[in-house]
Amino acid sequence: MPIVAWVCIGVVVIIVIWFIAVYNALVRLRALYEEAFSGMDIYMKKRHDLIPNLVETVKGYAAHESKTLESVIAARNRAVGAGSAGSAEDRIKCESELSSAISRLLVVVEQYPQLKADSQFLNLSNQLSAIENDISQARKYYNGAVRKFNTKIALFPASIVASICRFMKQPYFELDDVSDREAVQVSFS
């Protein structure tokens, strides 16, 4: 075989090896952001499970605040529904709405000193505060994993492999409302 044929075969082999290496790197990064979202999802499910108990406790003290309580439950139900069948974008939007509803609920709670002294409510609010902190940390980890993935698929020449294999840019878990960007502060003193 002539040298030109060997050179062509060598170039093809190098391109195939490079393609496989880039593809495998993209698959690893995809697994990383999926794992990060899964970890965050665990904390969001804990929050979903805690909210009905919190609302029931508040309901006994603030029965005339039914609109706020109903909006919290409705936001929670949308978030649960998006969690089982929604896209990442839908889930992020519903979780942001739930965070806003929880913030409004905590504003209502501030008006009821006897509620703030209730031991069951204090226990639930402490659990909520811990879960919100966990969600915040998990969101940072997820966003870091998405940043690495999105950067990799945007850089040349990996962008060629990403477009051929249909690796798509992933959404960050960002909160729409600027006031929601901070963890929910639960303080009842």
C-alpha positions in Angstrom: 0.0 0.0 0.0 1.3 3.5 -0.8 2.2 5.9 1.9 -0.7 8.2 1.0 -3.2 5.4 1.8 -1.5 4.8 5.2 -1.6 8.5 6.0 -5.3 8.7 5.1 -6.1 5.6 7.3 -4.1 7.2 10.1 -6.0 10.5 9.8 -9.3 8.6 9.8 -8.3 6.6 12.9 -7.2 9.7 14.7 -10.5 11.5 13.9 -12.5 8.4 15.0 -10.6 8.2 18.3 -11.0 12.0 18.9 -14.7 11.7 18.1 -15.2 8.8 20.6 -13.2 10.7 23.3 -15.2 13.8 22.9 -18.5 11.9 22.9 -17.5 10.0 26.0 -16.6 13.3 27.8 -20.0 14.7 26.8 -21.8 11.6 28.1 -19.9 11.9 31.5 -20.9 15.6 31.8 -24.5 14.8 31.0 -24.5 12.1 33.7 -23.0 14.6 36.1 -25.8 17.2 35.6 -28.5 14.5 35.7 -27.1 13.2 39.0 -27.0 16.8 40.3 -30.6 17.4 39.3 -31.6 14.1 40.9 -29.9 15.1 44.2 -31.8 18.4 44.1 -35.0 16.6 43.3 -34.7 14.6 46.6 -34.7 17.8 48.6 -37.6 19.3 46.6 -39.7 16.2 47.3 -38.9 16.5 51.0 -40.2 20.1 50.7 -43.3 19.0 48.9 -44.0 16.5 51.6 -43.5 19.1 54.4 -45.7 21.8 53.0 -49.1 20.2 53.6 -48.2 19.8 57.3 -47.0 23.4 57.5 -50.2 24.7 55.8 -52.4 22.7 58.1 -50.6 24.1 61.2 -51.0 27.6 59.9 -54.6 27.0 58.9 -55.6 26.6 62.6 -54.3 30.0 63.5 -54.9 32.0 60.3 -58.1 30.6 58.8 -59.0 33.8 57.1 -55.8 33.7 55.1 -57.2 30.9 53.0 -56.2 32.5 49.7 -52.5 32.5 50.7 -52.8 28.9 52.0 -54.6 27.8 48.8 -51.9 29.4 46.6 -49.2 27.5 48.5 -50.9 24.2 48.1 -51.7 24.9 44.4 -48.0 25.8 43.8 -46.9 22.6 45.6 -49.3 20.5 43.5 -48.0 22.1 40.3 -44.4 21.4 41.4 -45.2 17.8 42.2 -47.0 17.3 38.9 -44.0 18.8 37.0 -41.7 16.6 38.9 -43.3 13.4 37.7 -43.8 14.3 34.0 -42.4 17.7 33.2 -39.3 18.9 31.5 -36.4 20.5 33.4 -37.7 23.9 32.4 -41.2 23.2 33.7 -39.8 21.8 36.9 -37.6 24.8 37.5 -40.5 27.2 36.8 -42.9 25.4 39.2 -40.3 25.2 41.9 -39.7 28.9 41.6 -43.4 29.6 41.9 -43.5 27.3 45.0 -40.6 29.3 46.6 -42.5 32.5 46.0 -45.7 31.0 47.6 -43.7 29.8 50.6 -42.3 33.3 51.0 -45.8 34.8 51.0 -46.9 32.2 53.6 -44.0 33.2 55.9 -45.0 36.9 55.6 -48.5 35.9 56.8 -47.1 33.9 59.7 -45.3 37.0 60.9 -48.7 38.4 61.8 -49.5 35.6 64.3 -47.3 35.6 67.4 -49.2 32.6 69.0 -48.4 30.6 65.8 -44.8 31.5 66.0 -44.7 30.0 69.6 -46.4 26.7 68.6 -44.0 23.8 69.0 -45.3 21.9 66.0 -45.0 24.9 63.8 -41.5 25.7 65.1 -40.4 22.1 64.3 -41.9 22.3 60.8 -40.4 25.7 60.1 -36.9 24.5 61.3 -37.3 21.5 58.9 -38.3 23.8 56.1 -35.4 26.1 56.7 -33.0 23.1 56.6 -34.5 21.8 53.4 -34.4 25.2 51.7 -30.7 25.4 52.6 -30.1 21.9 51.1 -32.0 22.9 48.0 -29.8 26.0 47.7 -26.6 24.0 47.9 -28.0 21.3 45.5 -29.0 24.1 43.0 -25.4 25.4 43.1 -24.0 22.0 42.4 -26.5 21.4 39.5 -25.8 24.8 38.0 -22.0 24.1 38.1 -22.5 20.7 36.4 -24.7 22.4 33.7 -22.1 25.2 33.3 -19.4 22.5 32.5 -21.7 20.7 30.1 -22.9 23.8 28.3 -19.4 25.1 28.0 -18.1 21.8 26.6 -20.8 21.6 23.9 -20.2 25.3 22.9 -16.4 25.0 22.5 -14.9 24.2 19.2 -14.2 21.4 18.1 -16.4 19.6 20.7 -19.3 21.6 19.4 -19.1 19.5 16.1 -19.6 16.3 18.0 -22.3 17.8 20.2 -24.3 19.0 17.2 -23.9 15.6 15.4 -25.0 13.7 18.5 -27.7 16.2 19.5 -26.4 17.2 22.8 -28.5 20.3 23.7 -27.8 23.2 26.0 -29.3 22.6 29.5 -31.2 25.2 31.6 -29.8 26.6 34.8 -31.9 26.4 37.9 -32.5 30.1 38.3 -35.2 31.9 40.2 -37.3 34.4 38.3 -38.0 36.7 41.3 -34.9 38.5 42.6 -36.2 38.2 46.1 -36.4 34.4 45.7 -32.7 34.2 44.9 -31.9 34.1 48.6 -32.8 31.1 50.8 -36.1 31.4 52.6 -35.3 32.9 56.0 -37.4 31.3 58.7 -37.1 33.4 61.8 -39.9 33.5 64.4 -38.3 35.4 67.2 
